[in-house]
Amino acid sequence: MDESPTPTAGGFRLSLAAAGEAWSWRLTTPEGGRLGGLAPDPSAACRSAAFAAAVAAALDRARSRRI
């Protein structure tokens, strides 16, 4: 990614970069895991990253629970 990561709520870092006619986004979790994808424009890339961050946070919470 060409752009430096932007800190987000929850400790995630978001990077956006133009990738031809699409925008590439990469989300780095506080633990160092990476999620990424492509979107048609920067706002869609941010929405996709926000959704991925919500899912990753929910999975982390579920993983930490004990029954």
Buried (B, 14 or more C-beta within 10 A) or exposed (E): EEEEBEEBEEEBBBBBEEBEEBBBBBBBBEEEEEBBBBBEEEEBBBEBBBEBBEEBBEEBEEEEEEE
